[in-house]
């Protein structure tokens, strides 16, 4: 991991998990640092993935999981026919707009997870063939799943960025730090 995650306040398990989630979000955000929409939409590998598409996918996926945990309808419904749209910017969407959207999602995620009485509280998973029947998962599981999902795509983003212009995660950490200090 190219950044250090500070220790949580003693006994603040939710805080620790949220800090690790934010560290993974930071990896993906850094991967798009300084890129134009055109560059962020490029697909420099054999994959169909682009950096902008990854940002959109991770933001929408996080929002969907938190809405599921709150037992709310999804704000963005996807079908088998529209699933691919979660991985690409559509007309009128920009990388900056997606990053702003994701910031709001992240804020709502933290507010919700800090508001639950216990990380042992559960929510139902949808009746889908890939989930066990009548399955319920804890808020702790939700947080770990969000970390897993974000980290997986942050790793993809590292490869895509390095393929675009040779910049590695460590170089981008240095760039981000210099920009904050400058």
C-alpha positions as CSV (number, residue, x, y, z in Angstrom):
1,X,0.0,0.0,0.0
2,X,1.6,3.3,-1.0
3,X,-0.1,5.3,1.8
4,X,-0.2,4.8,5.6
5,X,-3.6,4.3,7.3
6,X,-3.5,5.9,10.7
7,X,-4.7,3.8,13.7
8,X,-8.3,4.3,14.8
9,X,-9.3,5.7,18.1
10,X,-9.2,2.8,20.6
11,X,-12.3,0.6,20.0
12,X,-13.5,2.5,16.9
13,X,-13.9,-0.5,14.6
14,X,-16.1,1.5,12.2
15,X,-13.5,4.2,12.1
16,X,-10.7,1.8,11.3
17,X,-12.7,0.2,8.5
18,X,-13.7,3.6,7.0
19,X,-10.1,4.7,7.1
20,X,-9.0,1.6,5.1
21,X,-11.9,2.2,2.7
22,X,-10.8,5.8,2.2
23,X,-7.2,4.7,1.6
24,X,-8.4,2.5,-1.2
25,X,-10.6,5.3,-2.6
26,X,-7.5,7.5,-2.5
27,X,-5.6,5.0,-4.7
28,X,-8.2,5.2,-7.4
29,X,-8.6,9.0,-7.1
30,X,-4.8,9.3,-7.5
31,X,-4.8,7.1,-10.6
32,X,-6.8,9.9,-12.4
33,X,-4.7,12.7,-11.0
34,X,-4.0,15.3,-13.7
35,X,-5.8,13.5,-16.5
36,X,-8.2,15.0,-19.0
37,X,-11.5,13.3,-19.7
38,X,-10.0,12.1,-23.0
39,X,-7.0,10.5,-21.3
40,X,-9.1,9.0,-18.5
41,X,-11.5,7.4,-21.0
42,X,-8.6,5.7,-22.9
43,X,-8.4,1.9,-22.7
44,X,-4.6,1.3,-22.8
45,X,-4.7,-2.4,-22.2
46,X,-6.5,-5.4,-23.7
47,X,-9.3,-4.8,-21.2
48,X,-12.3,-2.7,-21.9
49,X,-11.7,-0.8,-18.7
50,X,-10.8,2.9,-18.5
51,X,-9.9,5.0,-15.5
52,X,-13.0,7.1,-15.8
53,X,-15.1,4.0,-16.1
54,X,-13.6,2.5,-13.0
55,X,-14.3,5.7,-11.0
56,X,-17.9,5.6,-12.1
57,X,-18.3,1.9,-11.4
58,X,-16.9,2.1,-7.9
59,X,-18.9,5.2,-7.0
60,X,-22.2,3.6,-8.3
61,X,-21.4,0.2,-6.7
62,X,-20.7,1.8,-3.3
63,X,-23.9,3.8,-3.5
64,X,-25.9,0.7,-4.5
65,X,-24.5,-1.4,-1.6
66,X,-25.2,1.3,1.0
67,X,-28.8,1.7,-0.4
68,X,-29.2,-2.0,-0.2
69,X,-28.0,-2.0,3.5
70,X,-30.5,0.8,4.1
71,X,-33.2,-1.2,2.4
72,X,-33.8,1.6,-0.1
73,X,-34.5,1.2,-3.8
74,X,-31.4,1.7,-5.9
75,X,-30.9,5.2,-7.3
76,X,-29.4,3.7,-10.4
77,X,-30.9,0.5,-11.7
78,X,-28.8,-1.7,-13.9
79,X,-30.0,-4.6,-16.0
80,X,-28.0,-7.1,-17.9
81,X,-28.4,-4.9,-21.0
82,X,-27.2,-1.7,-19.2
83,X,-24.5,-3.1,-16.9
84,X,-21.8,-2.0,-19.2
85,X,-22.9,1.7,-18.7
86,X,-21.6,1.5,-15.2
87,X,-18.1,1.2,-16.6
88,X,-18.1,4.2,-19.0
89,X,-18.9,7.8,-19.0
90,X,-22.1,8.6,-21.0
91,X,-22.9,11.8,-22.8
92,X,-22.7,14.8,-20.4
93,X,-20.7,12.9,-17.8
94,X,-17.2,14.0,-16.9
95,X,-14.5,12.7,-14.8
96,X,-14.7,15.7,-12.5
97,X,-18.4,15.2,-12.2
98,X,-18.0,11.5,-11.3
99,X,-15.4,12.4,-8.7
100,X,-17.8,14.9,-7.2
101,X,-20.6,12.3,-7.2
102,X,-18.3,9.8,-5.5
103,X,-17.3,12.4,-2.8
104,X,-21.1,12.6,-2.0
105,X,-21.4,8.9,-2.0
106,X,-18.4,8.5,0.3
107,X,-19.9,11.2,2.7
108,X,-23.3,9.4,2.8
109,X,-21.6,6.0,3.3
110,X,-19.7,7.3,6.3
111,X,-22.8,9.0,7.8
112,X,-24.8,5.9,7.4
113,X,-22.2,3.5,8.8
114,X,-21.5,5.7,11.8
115,X,-25.2,5.9,12.5
116,X,-25.9,2.2,12.7
117,X,-26.1,1.0,16.3
118,X,-23.8,-1.9,15.8
119,X,-21.7,-3.4,13.0
120,X,-23.4,-6.6,13.9
121,X,-26.7,-5.2,12.5
122,X,-27.8,-7.0,9.4
123,X,-29.6,-6.4,6.1
124,X,-31.0,-8.8,3.6
125,X,-29.3,-9.7,0.4
126,X,-31.4,-9.7,-2.8
127,X,-32.8,-13.0,-4.0
128,X,-30.2,-13.7,-6.7
129,X,-28.7,-17.0,-7.8
130,X,-25.2,-15.9,-6.6
131,X,-26.4,-15.3,-3.1
132,X,-27.6,-17.9,-0.6
133,X,-31.4,-18.0,-0.2
134,X,-32.7,-15.5,2.5
135,X,-29.1,-14.4,3.2
136,X,-28.4,-11.5,5.6
137,X,-25.1,-9.8,6.0
138,X,-23.7,-7.6,8.7
139,X,-22.7,-3.9,8.4
140,X,-19.2,-5.1,9.1
141,X,-19.4,-7.4,6.1
142,X,-20.7,-4.5,4.1
143,X,-17.7,-2.4,5.1
144,X,-15.2,-5.2,4.3
145,X,-17.0,-5.8,0.9
146,X,-16.7,-2.1,0.0
147,X,-13.0,-2.2,0.9
148,X,-12.5,-5.3,-1.2
149,X,-14.4,-3.9,-4.2
150,X,-12.6,-0.6,-4.1
151,X,-9.2,-2.2,-3.6
152,X,-9.7,-4.5,-6.5
153,X,-10.5,-1.7,-8.8
154,X,-7.7,0.5,-7.4
155,X,-5.3,-2.2,-8.5
156,X,-6.8,-2.2,-12.0
157,X,-6.4,1.6,-12.0
158,X,-2.7,1.3,-11.1
159,X,-2.1,-0.9,-14.1
160,X,-4.2,1.4,-16.4
161,X,-2.4,4.5,-15.3
162,X,1.0,3.0,-15.7
163,X,0.0,1.8,-19.1
164,X,-1.2,5.3,-20.1
165,X,1.9,7.3,-19.1
166,X,4.2,5.2,-17.0
167,X,3.2,6.9,-13.7
168,X,3.1,4.4,-10.7
169,X,1.1,4.7,-7.5
170,X,4.2,5.9,-5.6
171,X,4.9,8.6,-8.1
172,X,1.2,9.7,-7.9
173,X,1.4,9.8,-4.1
174,X,4.4,12.1,-4.4
175,X,2.5,14.3,-6.9
176,X,-0.6,14.5,-4.7
177,X,1.6,15.4,-1.7
178,X,3.4,18.1,-3.6
179,X,0.2,19.6,-4.9
180,X,-1.2,19.8,-1.3
181,X,1.9,21.5,0.0
182,X,2.4,23.8,-3.0
